[in-house]
Amino acid sequence: MISSDYIAFASALIALLALIATIAQLRAAKKHSILSVRPLIRFHIKNDDVLCYSFENQGLGPGLIKEFIIVVAGKRLKNPTHEQLQSALAEIQGGSIDGAFEYEFHLPVVGAAYKPGKVVDLLLFNSLDPQKSISLYSFLEHKIEMMLLYQSLYGEKVFGCYTIDHS
């Protein structure tokens, strides 16, 4: 081998190492981008003057809703319509010995995106009898469970949040 062959070989080796370094850098940048837009949705249950089920995206990127499940008095509703949820709530309203209540709700739609910092009230109960509100809200908390499945803009993994232990 002559010296020009060594120079050519060294040049090719340097170019190959530069290519490997570039690919590694691109992979690291992609991983960073995915982590930098990851949503983190968490449920909150507030029980004071009203009973409110809400969720908040505490992550860094929008959360895309994949599935919403609500269990009302043992009845499992997957991506329910307004009518289905109203019917289920009317059943527990009729069976409540702890007082009458009124309610409002918001249903997350599959495919909807919730931005970081967004707080969404899903279900809000108001007791019509303030004397019975504590027992009513306790009764309702034992009758309602929720699960929300979501993913990031990259769509790489589906995450879940739950109002109960799902293991």
FENHU-V291435 format. One record per pair of residues at least 24 apart in sequence whose ideal C-beta (glycine too) atoms are under 6 Angstrom apart, sorted by sequence separation. I is the first residue (numbers start at 1). J is the second residue. D is the distance in Angstrom with one decimal. If there is no record, write none. Layout:
i-><I/I>
j-><J/J>
d-><D/D>
This chain:
i-><36/37/39/101/102/101/99/100/99/79/99/98/98/99/98/68/98/65/65/65/64/62/63/92/62/60/57/59/57/57/56/54/55/54/54/54/52/53/53/73/52/72/50/51/71/50/70/69/68/67/66/66/65/66/51/64/63/64/51/47/61/66/41/39/38/37/37/43/42/34/41/43>
j-><60/61/63/125/126/127/127/128/129/110/132/132/135/136/136/108/139/108/110/112/113/113/114/143/115/116/114/116/116/118/119/119/120/120/121/122/121/122/123/143/124/144/124/125/145/126/146/147/148/149/149/150/150/151/137/150/150/151/140/137/152/158/150/152/152/152/153/161/161/154/161/163>
d-><5.8/2.9/3.3/5.1/5.2/5.3/5.7/4.4/4.4/5.8/3.5/5.6/4.4/4.6/4.1/4.7/4.5/4.8/5.6/5.0/5.2/4.2/5.0/5.2/5.2/5.8/4.9/5.8/5.3/5.1/4.6/5.8/5.5/6.0/4.7/5.9/5.8/4.8/4.3/4.8/4.9/5.8/5.9/4.2/4.2/5.1/5.1/4.4/5.5/4.2/4.4/5.8/5.5/5.9/4.2/6.0/4.2/5.4/5.8/5.1/5.5/5.6/5.5/5.7/5.2/5.6/5.6/5.6/5.6/5.1/5.0/5.0>
